[in-house]
Amino acid sequence: FDIKFDINIKYLMDQLIKKHNILQPSVEQTIMDNWRTIIGGKFAHRCSPKKIVAERTLLISAANPVIRQELVFRKNEILCQVQMLSGCNGIEGISFE
């Protein structure tokens, strides 16, 4: 191979990695890694992020109706915490189950 070809391949690979966020953690992974900070220590072990619905809504599973109701009251606060995370500003809503 010649040097020019190697440089072009490296450039193309770098562009693909950037375009498709290959080396970046997924939104789901970022939320999981920061769950205690997002939700607070009091609730971290009583609820968990379940999935991202329609690429914009975070579905949170709560252990019981009392916890779920408390989280509903804190919904906007939780959403703001999520949106502050790198790569998570596309989350526009939260729902609970």
Disulfide bonds with the S-S distance in Angstrom:
none
